[in-house]
Amino acid sequence: METFLLIFVCAIVLFIVVRLIIKQSPRRIRSTEVINSNNTHEPFLMNVEDVFFITGRGVVVVGKIEKGIINVGDEAEIVGNGSNLRTKILSIEIFQKKLKQAKAGEHVGLCLKGIDKTQVQKGQKIITPGSSSF
């Protein structure tokens, strides 16, 4: 009987500890940034991992910045899949927090001006206009 009670108490404690770890995980992920400072001096390059249309905002592309720095208001070029489109960065967000600038290593969403959702797709790249850094 004592063994059963000990196992039961251990299971409850384990359950509580696991819940606390899971609850704290998003905070750790959000506060952790892995930035390779060597890549911030190169032309901007971001791989498009997903594309969303947000009513009232426009097209938002999500991805990890591989190289460089991007600022709100900067011009950018969408390349890949046989198309080259110029656009402007309207806003930058990371975990629902607006930024003025994003750097290499960050996973961000970029709101793009004058782009239709059908014009950009997963696998394309966002680059500094005129650079062929990919």
C-alpha positions as CSV (number, residue, x, y, z in Angstrom):
1,M,0.0,0.0,0.0
2,E,2.8,2.4,0.9
3,T,4.5,1.7,-2.5
4,F,1.3,2.6,-4.3
5,L,0.9,5.8,-2.4
6,L,4.5,6.8,-3.1
7,I,4.1,6.1,-6.8
8,F,0.9,8.1,-6.9
9,V,2.5,11.1,-5.2
10,C,5.5,11.0,-7.5
11,A,3.1,10.9,-10.5
12,I,1.3,13.9,-9.3
13,V,4.5,15.8,-8.7
14,L,5.8,14.8,-12.2
15,F,2.5,16.0,-13.8
16,I,2.8,19.4,-12.0
17,V,6.5,19.8,-13.0
18,V,5.7,18.9,-16.7
19,R,2.8,21.4,-16.8
20,L,5.1,24.2,-15.4
21,I,7.8,23.4,-18.0
22,I,5.3,23.5,-20.8
23,K,3.8,26.7,-19.5
24,Q,7.2,28.4,-19.3
25,S,8.4,27.1,-22.8
26,P,6.8,29.9,-24.9
27,R,8.4,32.6,-22.7
28,R,11.8,31.0,-23.1
29,I,11.4,30.7,-26.9
30,R,10.2,34.3,-27.2
31,S,13.0,35.8,-25.2
32,T,15.8,33.7,-26.8
33,E,17.3,35.2,-30.0
34,V,20.1,33.5,-31.8
35,I,21.7,36.1,-33.9
36,N,24.9,35.6,-35.9
37,S,26.3,39.1,-35.9
38,N,28.6,38.2,-38.8
39,N,25.5,38.1,-41.1
40,T,24.1,41.5,-40.2
41,H,26.6,43.3,-42.5
42,E,25.5,41.4,-45.6
43,P,22.6,42.2,-47.9
44,F,19.2,41.3,-46.6
45,L,18.0,37.7,-47.2
46,M,14.9,36.0,-45.8
47,N,13.3,32.7,-46.9
48,V,9.5,32.8,-47.2
49,E,8.1,30.0,-45.0
50,D,4.5,31.0,-45.1
51,V,2.2,33.7,-46.5
52,F,-1.0,35.2,-45.0
53,F,-3.5,37.7,-46.0
54,I,-4.8,39.9,-43.1
55,T,-7.8,42.0,-43.8
56,G,-7.1,45.6,-43.4
57,R,-3.3,45.0,-43.4
58,G,-2.4,43.2,-46.5
59,V,0.0,40.3,-47.3
60,V,2.3,39.1,-44.5
61,V,5.2,36.8,-45.2
62,V,6.8,34.8,-42.4
63,G,10.3,33.5,-42.3
64,K,13.7,33.5,-40.7
65,I,16.1,36.2,-41.7
66,E,19.3,34.6,-42.9
67,K,21.4,37.7,-43.6
68,G,21.3,41.4,-43.1
69,I,19.0,43.9,-41.5
70,I,15.6,45.2,-42.6
71,N,13.8,48.3,-41.4
72,V,10.2,49.5,-41.7
73,G,10.0,51.5,-44.9
74,D,12.9,49.7,-46.7
75,E,12.4,48.5,-50.2
76,A,12.7,44.8,-50.9
77,E,12.5,42.4,-53.8
78,I,10.7,39.0,-53.9
79,V,12.6,36.5,-56.0
80,G,12.3,32.9,-56.9
81,N,9.9,30.8,-59.0
82,G,10.6,32.9,-62.0
83,S,9.4,36.2,-60.7
84,N,11.0,39.4,-59.4
85,L,8.6,41.8,-57.6
86,R,9.6,45.0,-55.8
87,T,7.8,46.0,-52.7
88,K,8.1,48.1,-49.5
89,I,8.1,46.9,-45.9
90,L,5.0,48.3,-44.2
91,S,5.6,46.7,-40.8
92,I,7.7,44.1,-39.0
93,E,6.4,41.8,-36.3
94,I,7.9,39.2,-34.0
95,F,5.5,37.3,-31.7
96,Q,2.8,40.0,-32.1
97,K,5.2,42.7,-31.1
98,K,5.9,45.5,-33.7
99,L,9.5,46.3,-34.5
100,K,11.2,49.0,-36.4
101,Q,14.1,46.8,-37.4
102,A,14.9,43.0,-37.7
103,K,18.2,41.3,-37.9
104,A,19.7,38.0,-39.1
105,G,18.6,35.1,-36.9
106,E,15.2,36.5,-36.1
107,H,11.9,34.8,-37.1
108,V,9.6,37.6,-38.3
109,G,6.5,38.5,-40.2
110,L,6.9,41.3,-42.8
111,C,3.8,43.1,-44.1
112,L,4.4,44.0,-47.7
113,K,3.0,46.9,-49.7
114,G,1.2,46.3,-53.1
115,I,1.6,42.5,-53.2
116,D,-1.3,40.1,-53.7
117,K,-1.3,36.8,-51.8
118,T,-1.1,34.9,-55.1
119,Q,2.2,36.7,-56.1
120,V,4.3,35.3,-53.3
121,Q,4.6,31.7,-52.0
122,K,6.6,29.5,-49.7
123,G,10.1,28.9,-51.0
124,Q,10.6,32.4,-52.5
125,K,13.1,34.8,-51.0
126,I,12.9,38.4,-49.9
127,I,16.2,40.3,-50.6
128,T,17.7,43.7,-50.8
129,P,16.8,45.1,-54.3
130,G,19.5,44.4,-56.9
131,S,21.5,42.0,-54.7
132,S,21.9,38.4,-55.7
133,S,22.9,37.2,-52.2
134,F,21.0,33.9,-52.4
